[in-house]
Protein backbone atom coordinates (compact mmCIF):
# COMPACT_ATOMS: atom_id res chain seq x y z
CA UNK A 1 0.00 0.00 0.00
CA UNK A 2 1.53 3.34 -1.02
CA UNK A 3 1.50 6.48 1.11
CA UNK A 4 -1.46 7.99 -0.72
CA UNK A 5 -3.57 4.86 -0.27
CA UNK A 6 -2.62 4.63 3.40
CA UNK A 7 -3.57 8.26 3.91
CA UNK A 8 -6.92 7.58 2.23
CA UNK A 9 -7.64 4.65 4.55
CA UNK A 10 -6.73 6.71 7.62
CA UNK A 11 -8.98 9.53 6.43
CA UNK A 12 -11.85 7.08 5.87
CA UNK A 13 -11.33 5.66 9.37
CA UNK A 14 -11.93 9.03 11.00
CA UNK A 15 -15.18 8.92 13.02
CA UNK A 16 -17.89 11.31 11.95
CA UNK A 17 -21.07 12.78 13.32
CA UNK A 18 -23.04 11.22 10.47
CA UNK A 19 -21.71 7.78 11.44
CA UNK A 20 -22.60 8.52 15.07
CA UNK A 21 -26.16 9.39 14.00
CA UNK A 22 -26.45 6.12 12.05
CA UNK A 23 -25.19 4.12 15.05
CA UNK A 24 -27.37 5.99 17.56
CA UNK A 25 -30.47 5.60 15.37
CA UNK A 26 -29.81 1.89 14.95
CA UNK A 27 -29.36 1.25 18.67
CA UNK A 28 -32.35 3.43 19.58
CA UNK A 29 -34.53 1.47 17.15
CA UNK A 30 -33.41 -1.85 18.64
CA UNK A 31 -34.08 -0.64 22.18
CA UNK A 32 -37.57 0.57 21.25
CA UNK A 33 -38.39 -2.51 19.18
CA UNK A 34 -37.13 -4.84 21.89
CA UNK A 35 -39.33 -3.14 24.48
CA UNK A 36 -42.49 -2.63 22.42
CA UNK A 37 -42.81 -5.47 19.91
CA UNK A 38 -44.49 -8.70 21.01
CA UNK A 39 -42.33 -11.75 21.56
CA UNK A 40 -42.00 -14.96 23.49
CA UNK A 41 -40.89 -14.44 27.08
CA UNK A 42 -38.18 -17.00 27.81
CA UNK A 43 -36.81 -17.86 31.25
CA UNK A 44 -33.04 -17.84 31.40
CA UNK A 45 -30.81 -20.31 33.21
CA UNK A 46 -31.06 -20.61 36.99
CA UNK A 47 -28.38 -18.37 38.50
CA UNK A 48 -26.32 -19.20 41.63
CA UNK A 49 -28.78 -17.32 43.86
CA UNK A 50 -31.65 -19.38 42.34
CA UNK A 51 -33.02 -16.36 40.46
CA UNK A 52 -33.80 -16.36 36.73
CA UNK A 53 -33.84 -13.55 34.23
CA UNK A 54 -36.48 -13.43 31.52
CA UNK A 55 -35.82 -12.46 27.92
CA UNK A 56 -38.30 -11.14 25.36
CA UNK A 57 -37.30 -12.98 22.18
CA UNK A 58 -38.72 -10.66 19.51
CA UNK A 59 -35.48 -10.34 17.54
CA UNK A 60 -36.93 -11.83 14.35
CA UNK A 61 -39.85 -9.39 14.33
CA UNK A 62 -37.46 -6.51 15.09
CA UNK A 63 -35.24 -7.60 12.19
CA UNK A 64 -38.09 -7.98 9.69
CA UNK A 65 -39.55 -4.61 10.63
CA UNK A 66 -36.16 -2.93 10.25
CA UNK A 67 -35.67 -4.59 6.86
CA UNK A 68 -39.07 -3.28 5.80
CA UNK A 69 -38.35 0.23 7.04
CA UNK A 70 -34.96 0.22 5.30
CA UNK A 71 -36.50 -0.96 2.03
CA UNK A 72 -39.15 1.77 2.29
CA UNK A 73 -36.48 4.37 3.01
CA UNK A 74 -34.46 3.28 -0.02
CA UNK A 75 -37.56 3.24 -2.25
CA UNK A 76 -38.63 6.71 -1.13
CA UNK A 77 -35.12 8.06 -1.60
CA UNK A 78 -34.63 8.87 2.09
CA UNK A 79 -31.50 6.74 2.20
CA UNK A 80 -29.25 4.82 -0.15
CA UNK A 81 -29.02 1.03 0.24
CA UNK A 82 -25.21 1.33 0.07
CA UNK A 83 -25.00 3.75 3.02
CA UNK A 84 -23.34 1.22 5.32
CA UNK A 85 -20.87 0.02 2.68
CA UNK A 86 -20.05 3.62 1.73
CA UNK A 87 -19.35 4.58 5.35
CA UNK A 88 -17.93 1.25 6.53
CA UNK A 89 -14.63 2.48 7.95
CA UNK A 90 -16.01 5.53 9.72
CA UNK A 91 -18.80 3.38 11.18
CA UNK A 92 -16.11 0.96 12.36
CA UNK A 93 -14.12 3.62 14.20
CA UNK A 94 -17.25 5.27 15.62
CA UNK A 95 -18.56 1.94 16.93
CA UNK A 96 -15.15 1.12 18.40
CA UNK A 97 -15.09 4.42 20.32
CA UNK A 98 -18.62 3.78 21.54
CA UNK A 99 -17.60 0.29 22.74
CA UNK A 100 -14.66 1.68 24.69
CA UNK A 101 -16.84 4.33 26.37
CA UNK A 102 -19.52 1.77 27.25
CA UNK A 103 -16.90 -0.59 28.68
CA UNK A 104 -15.54 2.11 31.01
CA UNK A 105 -19.09 2.98 32.12
CA UNK A 106 -19.82 -0.69 32.83
CA UNK A 107 -16.62 -0.95 34.87
CA UNK A 108 -17.35 2.19 36.86
CA UNK A 109 -21.02 1.47 37.56
CA UNK A 110 -20.30 -2.21 38.23
CA UNK A 111 -17.79 -1.42 40.97
CA UNK A 112 -20.25 1.00 42.59
CA UNK A 113 -23.10 -1.54 42.55
CA UNK A 114 -24.45 -2.58 45.95
CA UNK A 115 -26.73 -5.28 44.56
CA UNK A 116 -26.31 -8.78 45.96
CA UNK A 117 -28.14 -10.65 43.18
CA UNK A 118 -26.10 -12.91 40.92
CA UNK A 119 -26.92 -10.70 37.93
CA UNK A 120 -25.78 -7.38 39.38
CA UNK A 121 -23.41 -8.24 42.19
CA UNK A 122 -19.92 -6.89 41.39
CA UNK A 123 -17.22 -9.53 40.82
CA UNK A 124 -14.01 -7.51 41.04
CA UNK A 125 -10.56 -9.06 41.10
CA UNK A 126 -8.76 -5.81 41.92
CA UNK A 127 -6.98 -5.84 38.56
CA UNK A 128 -8.23 -2.95 36.43
CA UNK A 129 -7.26 -4.63 33.13
CA UNK A 130 -8.92 -7.91 34.00
CA UNK A 131 -12.08 -6.33 35.41
CA UNK A 132 -12.42 -3.90 32.52
CA UNK A 133 -11.75 -6.61 29.94
CA UNK A 134 -13.95 -9.39 31.33
CA UNK A 135 -16.45 -7.17 33.12
CA UNK A 136 -17.65 -6.77 36.69
CA UNK A 137 -21.35 -7.71 36.50
CA UNK A 138 -22.96 -10.73 34.91
CA UNK A 139 -26.11 -9.08 33.52
CA UNK A 140 -26.00 -5.28 33.84
CA UNK A 141 -29.12 -3.36 32.83
CA UNK A 142 -29.75 0.15 31.57
CA UNK A 143 -33.27 1.62 31.66
CA UNK A 144 -34.69 -1.89 31.83
CA UNK A 145 -32.60 -3.21 28.92
CA UNK A 146 -30.47 -6.30 29.51
CA UNK A 147 -27.30 -5.00 27.88
CA UNK A 148 -25.65 -8.34 27.21
CA UNK A 149 -28.65 -9.72 25.32
CA UNK A 150 -29.12 -6.35 23.59
CA UNK A 151 -25.54 -6.06 22.32
CA UNK A 152 -25.53 -9.62 20.94
CA UNK A 153 -28.73 -8.84 19.03
CA UNK A 154 -27.28 -5.57 17.72
CA UNK A 155 -24.12 -7.26 16.46
CA UNK A 156 -25.92 -10.10 14.68
CA UNK A 157 -28.34 -7.73 12.92
CA UNK A 158 -25.50 -5.39 11.93
CA UNK A 159 -23.70 -8.33 10.31
CA UNK A 160 -26.70 -8.87 8.04
CA UNK A 161 -27.19 -5.19 7.21
CA UNK A 162 -23.53 -4.69 6.31
CA UNK A 163 -23.75 -7.70 4.01
CA UNK A 164 -26.94 -6.44 2.38
CA UNK A 165 -25.34 -3.05 1.80
CA UNK A 166 -22.33 -4.78 0.21
CA UNK A 167 -24.70 -6.82 -1.96
CA UNK A 168 -26.42 -3.61 -3.13
CA UNK A 169 -23.03 -2.12 -3.98
CA UNK A 170 -22.04 -5.26 -5.90
CA UNK A 171 -25.35 -5.19 -7.78
CA UNK A 172 -24.89 -1.57 -8.80
CA UNK A 173 -21.35 -2.41 -9.95
CA UNK A 174 -22.63 -5.40 -11.95
CA UNK A 175 -20.36 -7.83 -10.09
CA UNK A 176 -22.91 -10.19 -8.52
CA UNK A 177 -21.95 -13.77 -9.41
CA UNK A 178 -22.19 -17.29 -7.97
CA UNK A 179 -19.56 -16.63 -5.30
CA UNK A 180 -21.36 -13.51 -4.08
CA UNK A 181 -24.74 -15.25 -4.08
CA UNK A 182 -23.45 -18.26 -2.11
CA UNK A 183 -21.73 -16.08 0.49
CA UNK A 184 -24.78 -13.87 0.96
CA UNK A 185 -27.14 -16.84 1.11
CA UNK A 186 -25.09 -18.74 3.69
CA UNK A 187 -24.67 -15.73 5.99
CA UNK A 188 -28.26 -14.60 5.54
CA UNK A 189 -29.59 -18.07 6.34
CA UNK A 190 -27.37 -18.33 9.43
CA UNK A 191 -28.37 -14.92 10.81
CA UNK A 192 -32.10 -15.26 10.17
CA UNK A 193 -32.03 -18.77 11.62
CA UNK A 194 -30.30 -17.34 14.68
CA UNK A 195 -33.25 -15.02 15.29
CA UNK A 196 -35.80 -17.76 14.59
CA UNK A 197 -34.15 -19.73 17.40
CA UNK A 198 -33.17 -16.70 19.48
CA UNK A 199 -34.42 -18.30 22.68
CA UNK A 200 -31.60 -20.87 22.40
CA UNK A 201 -29.17 -17.98 23.02
CA UNK A 202 -30.42 -17.74 26.59
CA UNK A 203 -28.68 -21.04 27.48
CA UNK A 204 -25.30 -20.29 25.88
CA UNK A 205 -21.99 -19.70 27.64
CA UNK A 206 -22.01 -15.95 26.88
CA UNK A 207 -25.34 -15.37 28.58
CA UNK A 208 -24.88 -17.80 31.48
CA UNK A 209 -21.24 -17.41 32.47
CA UNK A 210 -19.48 -14.42 30.89
CA UNK A 211 -19.59 -11.06 32.63
CA UNK A 212 -20.14 -8.00 30.44
CA UNK A 213 -16.93 -6.08 29.84
CA UNK A 214 -14.92 -4.81 26.91
CA UNK A 215 -14.37 -8.33 25.56
CA UNK A 216 -18.08 -8.95 24.95
CA UNK A 217 -19.06 -5.35 24.10
CA UNK A 218 -16.29 -5.05 21.50
CA UNK A 219 -16.94 -8.59 20.29
CA UNK A 220 -20.66 -8.00 19.79
CA UNK A 221 -20.68 -4.46 18.39
CA UNK A 222 -17.39 -4.31 16.47
CA UNK A 223 -15.86 -7.71 15.91
CA UNK A 224 -18.95 -9.63 14.77
CA UNK A 225 -20.33 -7.12 12.23
CA UNK A 226 -17.05 -5.69 10.92
CA UNK A 227 -14.81 -8.77 10.76
CA UNK A 228 -17.37 -11.45 9.97
CA UNK A 229 -18.11 -9.45 6.79
CA UNK A 230 -14.51 -9.44 5.55
CA UNK A 231 -15.51 -12.01 2.92
CA UNK A 232 -18.18 -9.64 1.60
CA UNK A 233 -15.71 -6.77 1.34
CA UNK A 234 -13.24 -9.12 -0.38
CA UNK A 235 -15.79 -10.23 -2.98
CA UNK A 236 -16.70 -6.60 -3.60
CA UNK A 237 -13.08 -5.79 -4.48
CA UNK A 238 -12.11 -9.12 -6.11
CA UNK A 239 -14.03 -11.05 -8.73
CA UNK A 240 -14.01 -14.77 -7.93
CA UNK A 241 -15.25 -17.31 -10.48
CA UNK A 242 -16.33 -20.32 -8.44
CA UNK A 243 -16.48 -23.68 -10.32
CA UNK A 244 -19.71 -25.66 -10.07
CA UNK A 245 -18.07 -28.59 -8.27
CA UNK A 246 -16.54 -26.26 -5.69
CA UNK A 247 -19.95 -24.63 -5.20
CA UNK A 248 -21.59 -28.00 -4.55
CA UNK A 249 -18.87 -28.94 -2.05
CA UNK A 250 -19.31 -25.57 -0.36
CA UNK A 251 -23.06 -26.18 -0.03
CA UNK A 252 -22.45 -29.61 1.53
CA UNK A 253 -20.04 -28.14 4.11
CA UNK A 254 -22.59 -25.45 4.96
CA UNK A 255 -25.43 -27.97 5.28
CA UNK A 256 -23.46 -30.35 7.51
CA UNK A 257 -22.24 -27.46 9.64
CA UNK A 258 -25.75 -26.09 10.00
CA UNK A 259 -27.27 -29.46 10.96
CA UNK A 260 -24.61 -30.11 13.60
CA UNK A 261 -24.62 -26.56 15.00
CA UNK A 262 -28.38 -26.10 15.14
CA UNK A 263 -29.11 -29.69 16.13
CA UNK A 264 -26.62 -29.71 19.01
CA UNK A 265 -27.77 -26.38 20.40
CA UNK A 266 -31.40 -27.41 20.12
CA UNK A 267 -30.77 -30.68 21.96
CA UNK A 268 -28.96 -28.88 24.78
CA UNK A 269 -31.67 -26.23 25.11
CA UNK A 270 -34.53 -28.75 25.13
CA UNK A 271 -32.69 -30.95 27.63
CA UNK A 272 -32.32 -28.03 30.02
CA UNK A 273 -36.04 -27.32 29.73
CA UNK A 274 -37.11 -30.97 29.99
CA UNK A 275 -34.44 -33.56 30.98
CA UNK A 276 -36.75 -36.38 29.85
CA UNK A 277 -37.38 -35.07 26.33
CA UNK A 278 -36.45 -37.71 23.68
CA UNK A 279 -33.17 -37.27 21.79
CA UNK A 280 -33.25 -38.71 18.28
CA UNK A 281 -36.41 -40.61 19.24
CA UNK A 282 -34.92 -42.28 22.32
CA UNK A 283 -34.90 -41.45 26.06
CA UNK A 284 -31.84 -39.33 26.82
CA UNK A 285 -28.81 -40.91 28.45
CA UNK A 286 -27.60 -38.76 31.34
CA UNK A 287 -24.54 -38.89 33.60
CA UNK A 288 -25.12 -38.03 37.23
CA UNK A 289 -28.57 -36.74 36.41
CA UNK A 290 -27.03 -33.57 34.93
CA UNK A 291 -24.89 -34.16 31.82
CA UNK A 292 -26.42 -35.22 28.51
CA UNK A 293 -24.65 -38.09 26.72
CA UNK A 294 -27.18 -38.63 23.94
CA UNK A 295 -27.43 -37.30 20.39
CA UNK A 296 -24.67 -34.95 19.32
CA UNK A 297 -23.52 -34.65 22.94
CA UNK A 298 -22.60 -38.33 22.96
CA UNK A 299 -20.28 -37.76 19.99
CA UNK A 300 -18.17 -34.85 21.26
CA UNK A 301 -18.27 -32.71 24.39
CA UNK A 302 -18.40 -29.50 22.34
CA UNK A 303 -19.90 -30.76 19.09
CA UNK A 304 -21.72 -27.45 18.56
CA UNK A 305 -18.29 -25.85 18.10
CA UNK A 306 -17.60 -28.23 15.21
CA UNK A 307 -20.79 -27.10 13.49
CA UNK A 308 -19.89 -23.45 14.04
CA UNK A 309 -16.43 -23.99 12.54
CA UNK A 310 -17.84 -25.71 9.45
CA UNK A 311 -20.28 -22.84 8.97
CA UNK A 312 -17.47 -20.29 9.29
CA UNK A 313 -15.46 -22.20 6.70
CA UNK A 314 -18.43 -22.24 4.32
CA UNK A 315 -18.68 -18.44 4.56
CA UNK A 316 -15.07 -18.11 3.39
CA UNK A 317 -14.87 -20.79 0.69
CA UNK A 318 -16.77 -18.70 -1.93
CA UNK A 319 -13.77 -16.33 -1.88
CA UNK A 320 -11.51 -18.98 -3.43
CA UNK A 321 -7.92 -19.73 -2.46
CA UNK A 322 -6.01 -16.74 -3.80
CA UNK A 323 -5.63 -15.09 -0.38
CA UNK A 324 -5.75 -15.93 3.32
CA UNK A 325 -7.56 -12.68 4.14
CA UNK A 326 -11.12 -14.06 3.64
CA UNK A 327 -10.23 -16.95 5.98
CA UNK A 328 -9.68 -14.70 8.97
CA UNK A 329 -13.08 -15.55 10.45
CA UNK A 330 -12.73 -19.37 10.56
CA UNK A 331 -9.10 -19.05 11.72
CA UNK A 332 -10.05 -16.67 14.52
CA UNK A 333 -13.05 -18.82 15.46
CA UNK A 334 -10.88 -21.94 15.69
CA UNK A 335 -8.54 -20.20 18.15
CA UNK A 336 -11.42 -18.68 20.12
CA UNK A 337 -13.40 -21.92 20.45
CA UNK A 338 -10.39 -23.98 21.52
CA UNK A 339 -9.62 -21.33 24.15
CA UNK A 340 -13.26 -21.26 25.23
CA UNK A 341 -13.47 -25.03 25.26
CA UNK A 342 -10.46 -25.18 27.62
CA UNK A 343 -12.07 -22.61 29.94
CA UNK A 344 -15.38 -24.48 29.84
CA UNK A 345 -13.67 -27.80 30.58
CA UNK A 346 -11.96 -26.31 33.65
CA UNK A 347 -15.21 -24.75 34.87
CA UNK A 348 -17.18 -27.99 34.39
CA UNK A 349 -14.46 -30.09 36.03
CA UNK A 350 -14.61 -27.87 39.11
CA UNK A 351 -18.42 -27.74 39.13
CA UNK A 352 -19.27 -31.40 38.44
CA UNK A 353 -16.07 -33.10 39.74
CA UNK A 354 -16.47 -36.93 39.52
CA UNK A 355 -19.50 -36.64 37.27
CA UNK A 356 -17.44 -34.67 34.74
CA UNK A 357 -14.64 -37.27 34.87
CA UNK A 358 -17.16 -40.01 34.12
CA UNK A 359 -18.64 -37.95 31.27
CA UNK A 360 -15.18 -37.48 29.74
CA UNK A 361 -14.62 -41.23 29.78
CA UNK A 362 -17.90 -41.81 27.95
CA UNK A 363 -17.29 -38.93 25.51
CA UNK A 364 -13.49 -38.67 25.07
CA UNK A 365 -13.50 -36.28 22.10
CA UNK A 366 -13.60 -32.54 22.74
CA UNK A 367 -14.71 -31.10 19.37
CA UNK A 368 -13.82 -33.31 16.39
CA UNK A 369 -14.21 -37.09 16.92
CA UNK A 370 -11.00 -39.14 16.48
CA UNK A 371 -8.97 -35.96 15.98
CA UNK A 372 -9.40 -33.63 18.99
C-alpha positions in Angstrom: 0.0 0.0 0.0 1.5 3.3 -1.0 1.5 6.5 1.1 -1.5 8.0 -0.7 -3.6 4.9 -0.3 -2.6 4.6 3.4 -3.6 8.3 3.9 -6.9 7.6 2.2 -7.6 4.7 4.5 -6.7 6.7 7.6 -9.0 9.5 6.4 -11.9 7.1 5.9 -11.3 5.7 9.4 -11.9 9.0 11.0 -15.2 8.9 13.0 -17.9 11.3 11.9 -21.1 12.8 13.3 -23.0 11.2 10.5 -21.7 7.8 11.4 -22.6 8.5 15.1 -26.2 9.4 14.0 -26.4 6.1 12.1 -25.2 4.1 15.1 -27.4 6.0 17.6 -30.5 5.6 15.4 -29.8 1.9 14.9 -29.4 1.2 18.7 -32.3 3.4 19.6 -34.5 1.5 17.2 -33.4 -1.9 18.6 -34.1 -0.6 22.2 -37.6 0.6 21.2 -38.4 -2.5 19.2 -37.1 -4.8 21.9 -39.3 -3.1 24.5 -42.5 -2.6 22.4 -42.8 -5.5 19.9 -44.5 -8.7 21.0 -42.3 -11.8 21.6 -42.0 -15.0 23.5 -40.9 -14.4 27.1 -38.2 -17.0 27.8 -36.8 -17.9 31.3 -33.0 -17.8 31.4 -30.8 -20.3 33.2 -31.1 -20.6 37.0 -28.4 -18.4 38.5 -26.3 -19.2 41.6 -28.8 -17.3 43.9 -31.6 -19.4 42.3 -33.0 -16.4 40.5 -33.8 -16.4 36.7 -33.8 -13.5 34.2 -36.5 -13.4 31.5 -35.8 -12.5 27.9 -38.3 -11.1 25.4 -37.3 -13.0 22.2 -38.7 -10.7 19.5 -35.5 -10.3 17.5 -36.9 -11.8 14.3 -39.9 -9.4 14.3 -37.5 -6.5 15.1 -35.2 -7.6 12.2 -38.1 -8.0 9.7 -39.6 -4.6 10.6 -36.2 -2.9 10.2 -35.7 -4.6 6.9 -39.1 -3.3 5.8 -38.4 0.2 7.0 -35.0 0.2 5.3 -36.5 -1.0 2.0 -39.1 1.8 2.3 -36.5 4.4 3.0 -34.5 3.3 0.0 -37.6 3.2 -2.2 -38.6 6.7 -1.1 -35.1 8.1 -1.6 -34.6 8.9 2.1 -31.5 6.7 2.2 -29.2 4.8 -0.1 -29.0 1.0 0.2 -25.2 1.3 0.1 -25.0 3.8 3.0 -23.3 1.2 5.3 -20.9 0.0 2.7 -20.0 3.6 1.7 -19.3 4.6 5.4 -17.9 1.3 6.5 -14.6 2.5 8.0 -16.0 5.5 9.7 -18.8 3.4 11.2 -16.1 1.0 12.4 -14.1 3.6 14.2 -17.2 5.3 15.6 -18.6 1.9 16.9 -15.2 1.1 18.4 -15.1 4.4 20.3 -18.6 3.8 21.5 -17.6 0.3 22.7 -14.7 1.7 24.7 -16.8 4.3 26.4 -19.5 1.8 27.3 -16.9 -0.6 28.7 -15.5 2.1 31.0 -19.1 3.0 32.1 -19.8 -0.7 32.8 -16.6 -1.0 34.9 -17.4 2.2 36.9 -21.0 1.5 37.6 -20.3 -2.2 38.2 -17.8 -1.4 41.0 -20.3 1.0 42.6 -23.1 -1.5 42.6 -24.4 -2.6 45.9 -26.7 -5.3 44.6 -26.3 -8.8 46.0 -28.1 -10.6 43.2 -26.1 -12.9 40.9 -26.9 -10.7 37.9 -25.8 -7.4 39.4 -23.4 -8.2 42.2 -19.9 -6.9 41.4 -17.2 -9.5 40.8 -14.0 -7.5 41.0 -10.6 -9.1 41.1 -8.8 -5.8 41.9 -7.0 -5.8 38.6 -8.2 -3.0 36.4 -7.3 -4.6 33.1 -8.9 -7.9 34.0 -12.1 -6.3 35.4 -12.4 -3.9 32.5 -11.8 -6.6 29.9 -14.0 -9.4 31.3 -16.5 -7.2 33.1 -17.6 -6.8 36.7 -21.3 -7.7 36.5 -23.0 -10.7 34.9 -26.1 -9.1 33.5 -26.0 -5.3 33.8 -29.1 -3.4 32.8 -29.8 0.2 31.6 -33.3 1.6 31.7 -34.7 -1.9 31.8 -32.6 -3.2 28.9 -30.5 -6.3 29.5 -27.3 -5.0 27.9 -25.7 -8.3 27.2 -28.6 -9.7 25.3 -29.1 -6.3 23.6 -25.5 -6.1 22.3 -25.5 -9.6 20.9 -28.7 -8.8 19.0 -27.3 -5.6 17.7 -24.1 -7.3 16.5 -25.9 -10.1 14.7 -28.3 -7.7 12.9 -25.5 -5.4 11.9 -23.7 -8.3 10.3 -26.7 -8.9 8.0 -27.2 -5.2 7.2 -23.5 -4.7 6.3 -23.7 -7.7 4.0 -26.9 -6.4 2.4 -25.3 -3.0 1.8 -22.3 -4.8 0.2 -24.7 -6.8 -2.0 -26.4 -3.6 -3.1 -23.0 -2.1 -4.0 -22.0 -5.3 -5.9 -25.4 -5.2 -7.8 -24.9 -1.6 -8.8 -21.4 -2.4 -10.0 -22.6 -5.4 -12.0 -20.4 -7.8 -10.1 -22.9 -10.2 -8.5 -22.0 -13.8 -9.4 -22.2 -17.3 -8.0 -19.6 -16.6 -5.3 -21.4 -13.5 -4.1 -24.7 -15.2 -4.1 -23.4 -18.3 -2.1 -21.7 -16.1 0.5 -24.8 -13.9 1.0 -27.1 -16.8 1.1 -25.1 -18.7 3.7 -24.7 -15.7 6.0 -28.3 -14.6 5.5 -29.6 -18.1 6.3 -27.4 -18.3 9.4 -28.4 -14.9 10.8 -32.1 -15.3 10.2 -32.0 -18.8 11.6 -30.3 -17.3 14.7 -33.2 -15.0 15.3 -35.8 -17.8 14.6 -34.1 -19.7 17.4 -33.2 -16.7 19.5 -34.4 -18.3 22.7 -31.6 -20.9 22.4 -29.2 -18.0 23.0 -30.4 -17.7 26.6 -28.7 -21.0 27.5 -25.3 -20.3 25.9 -22.0 -19.7 27.6 -22.0 -15.9 26.9 -25.3 -15.4 28.6 -24.9 -17.8 31.5 -21.2 -17.4 32.5 -19.5 -14.4 30.9 -19.6 -11.1 32.6 -20.1 -8.0 30.4 -16.9 -6.1 29.8 -14.9 -4.8 26.9 -14.4 -8.3 25.6 -18.1 -8.9 24.9 -19.1 -5.4 24.1 -16.3 -5.0 21.5 -16.9 -8.6 20.3 -20.7 -8.0 19.8 -20.7 -4.5 18.4 -17.4 -4.3 16.5 -15.9 -7.7 15.9 -18.9 -9.6 14.8 -20.3 -7.1 12.2 -17.0 -5.7 10.9 -14.8 -8.8 10.8 -17.4 -11.5 10.0 -18.1 -9.5 6.8 -14.5 -9.4 5.5 -15.5 -12.0 2.9 -18.2 -9.6 1.6 -15.7 -6.8 1.3 -13.2 -9.1 -0.4 -15.8 -10.2 -3.0 -16.7 -6.6 -3.6 -13.1 -5.8 -4.5 -12.1 -9.1 -6.1 -14.0 -11.1 -8.7 -14.0 -14.8 -7.9 -15.3 -17.3 -10.5 -16.3 -20.3 -8.4 -16.5 -23.7 -10.3 -19.7 -25.7 -10.1 -18.1 -28.6 -8.3 -16.5 -26.3 -5.7 -19.9 -24.6 -5.2 -21.6 -28.0 -4.5 -18.9 -28.9 -2.0 -19.3 -25.6 -0.4 -23.1 -26.2 0.0 -22.5 -29.6 1.5 -20.0 -28.1 4.1 -22.6 -25.5 5.0 -25.4 -28.0 5.3 -23.5 -30.4 7.5 -22.2 -27.5 9.6 -25.8 -26.1 10.0 -27.3 -29.5 11.0 -24.6 -30.1 13.6 -24.6 -26.6 15.0 -28.4 -26.1 15.1 -29.1 -29.7 16.1 -26.6 -29.7 19.0 -27.8 -26.4 20.4 -31.4 -27.4 20.1 -30.8 -30.7 22.0 -29.0 -28.9 24.8 -31.7 -26.2 25.1 -34.5 -28.7 25.1 -32.7 -31.0 27.6 -32.3 -28.0 30.0 -36.0 -27.3 29.7 -37.1 -31.0 30.0 -34.4 -33.6 31.0 -36.8 -36.4 29.9 -37.4 -35.1 26.3 -36.5 -37.7 23.7 -33.2 -37.3 21.8 -33.3 -38.7 18.3 -36.4 -40.6 19.2 -34.9 -42.3 22.3 -34.9 -41.4 26.1 -31.8 -39.3 26.8 -28.8 -40.9 28.5 -27.6 -38.8 31.3 -24.5 -38.9 33.6 -25.1 -38.0 37.2 -28.6 -36.7 36.4 -27.0 -33.6 34.9 -24.9 -34.2 31.8 -26.4 -35.2 28.5 -24.7 -38.1 26.7 -27.2 -38.6 23.9 -27.4 -37.3 20.4 -24.7 -34.9 19.3 -23.5 -34.6 22.9 -22.6 -38.3 23.0 -20.3 -37.8 20.0 -18.2 -34.8 21.3 -18.3 -32.7 24.4 -18.4 -29.5 22.3 -19.9 -30.8 19.1 -21.7 -27.4 18.6 -18.3 -25.8 18.1 -17.6 -28.2 15.2 -20.8 -27.1 13.5 -19.9 -23.4 14.0 -16.4 -24.0 12.5 -17.8 -25.7 9.4 -20.3 -22.8 9.0 -17.5 -20.3 9.3 -15.5 -22.2 6.7 -18.4 -22.2 4.3 -18.7 -18.4 4.6 -15.1 -18.1 3.4 -14.9 -20.8 0.7 -16.8 -18.7 -1.9 -13.8 -16.3 -1.9 -11.5 -19.0 -3.4 -7.9 -19.7 -2.5 -6.0 -16.7 -3.8 -5.6 -15.1 -0.4 -5.7 -15.9 3.3 -7.6 -12.7 4.1 -11.1 -14.1 3.6 -10.2 -16.9 6.0 -9.7 -14.7 9.0 -13.1 -15.5 10.5 -12.7 -19.4 10.6 -9.1 -19.0 11.7 -10.1 -16.7 14.5 -13.1 -18.8 15.5 -10.9 -21.9 15.7 -8.5 -20.2 18.1 -11.4 -18.7 20.1 -13.4 -21.9 20.4 -10.4 -24.0 21.5 -9.6 -21.3 24.2 -13.3 -21.3 25.2 -13.5 -25.0 25.3 -10.5 -25.2 27.6 -12.1 -22.6 29.9 -15.4 -24.5 29.8 -13.7 -27.8 30.6 -12.0 -26.3 33.6 -15.2 -24.8 34.9 -17.2 -28.0 34.4 -14.5 -30.1 36.0 -14.6 -27.9 39.1 -18.4 -27.7 39.1 -19.3 -31.4 38.4 -16.1 -33.1 39.7 -16.5 -36.9 39.5 -19.5 -36.6 37.3 -17.4 -34.7 34.7 -14.6 -37.3 34.9 -17.2 -40.0 34.1 -18.6 -38.0 31.3 -15.2 -37.5 29.7 -14.6 -41.2 29.8 -17.9 -41.8 27.9 -17.3 -38.9 25.5 -13.5 -38.7 25.1 -13.5 -36.3 22.1 -13.6 -32.5 22.7 -14.7 -31.1 19.4 -13.8 -33.3 16.4 -14.2 -37.1 16.9 -11.0 -39.1 16.5 -9.0 -36.0 16.0 -9.4 -33.6 19.0 
